[in-house]
Amino acid sequence: MSNHLLSLLIWLPMAGAVPVLIAGARGSASRWIALAVAVATFVASLFLLPAYHTDGAVMQLVESTPWIASLHVNYALGVDGISVALILLTSFVGVLVIVGAWDVIKDNKPHQYMAAMLVLEGLLIGVFCATDALLFYVFFEAMLIPMFILIGIWGGPRRVYATLKFFIYTFLGSIFMLVGLIYLYHKAGTFDMATLAHLPLTMKEQSWLFFAFLIAFAIKIPMVPVHTWLPDAHVEAPTGGSVVLAAVMLKVGGYGFLRFSLPIVPDASAHYAWLVIVLSLIPVVYIGYVALVQEDMKKLVAYSSIAHMGFVTLGIFIAFMLVRDLGNVDAANLGVQGAMVQMMSHGFVSGAMFSCIGVMYDRLHTRMIKDYGGLVNVMPWFAFFMVFFAMANCGLPGTSGFVGEFMVILASFSANPWIALIAAFTLIIGAAYTLWLVKRVVWGKVTNEKVAAMKDINGREAFVLTAFAVVVLAIGVWPQPLVHLMGGSIDHLVQQLAISKI
């Protein structure tokens, strides 16, 4: 099974979408088939853990088959520790979004919704497996299609505007990456990512390629100033779409930096690291204040995501300053580890926050903060989960939200105390907008008769929120297994930062 495990993980959910569509909208057959496929994919992804050897730095579980022979393009797959962690995140969230939409998407073509979710899951896993740059690009672009459909069909009143903005932003950024990949192909004669990582490039070439990759991946994360598509996409997307978008799709940008910018253009990445660090610190302060004034809960959490993802790019690029300027490999390792833990943590915490908002929206059909208040009086179990995830979003010690941010702040302090001070400010501003949200929505007296009639979470919703809570707490209390899984890959990556191509 391990010989083709990665292909199974990619194509099982996409093939599973076919019987879901055939089952049609009548009855619940399509939902049960979709759930069975999602669970099977998650179970299959668990086999990655015994099959992957954490002490190795090279790609494992490698598959390679000629795809476009005339261009030396291969269907090439492989994983390292970082890929394994992200695949597990994707398959885990895949099960929860199917369960979460069980009774919510029931009258509006539920079979098509479930099928789109499964196709999206397969394409996302493909992004984290691809070791051929053109194959990566195909998966990178193709995942826009099911998300475009999810927002465009099952989204809110302004869904057409949101889908077009989402597609134009992300597709435009991808064009720059494609041009860069074509240039690299003409230099190397292959799209193999390992070969491209060792391809000699001048500083001028690296600089152009660096900005081509930066535009593509900065839009995906997203980074300021190309972030404006995200709040609109989140607000209009159905709950499941928001969960996948925040929990997994945003991680593709950070993953792209690790696979392309750092190994292929290390000198340009080191030279322009200051730019990425500045663009990472801006969301910590500026976006935090923007989140404070939001009246829509989804917009608030969307802006929160931008701020938290700033820690990912900060941890990655602060490593260049630590390795090349200060020779502090240990601190650089800590920074990249923190960035990766933050990526994983944000996936679970943001997914849980959007799930909580979905629970409220399903009952009252509004996301406006002013329409709620006093939920603890009528929905005590929901209030428990909402407060717990809000604490994790603030970075409370004992939750996963604290671990990654703390590691990045520590690494930043070794590079420059002022950078660490600005980064740490997010703990204050993050607590401000998150706790103010909780105060207005959860606490206080019930002043709205519609809120008074709201029922507490049911078994399905309790399952989804409990699953998120267990992982958030597990990583917060015992992050070592996750750090160990990615440790060998991160060590190898940090060692590459010191190697110049000039």
Summary of the structure (lengths in Angstrom):
residues: 502
radius of gyration: 21.7
end to end distance: 42.4
largest distance: 69.4
contacts: 1976
relative contact order: 0.10
helix: 77%
strand: 4%
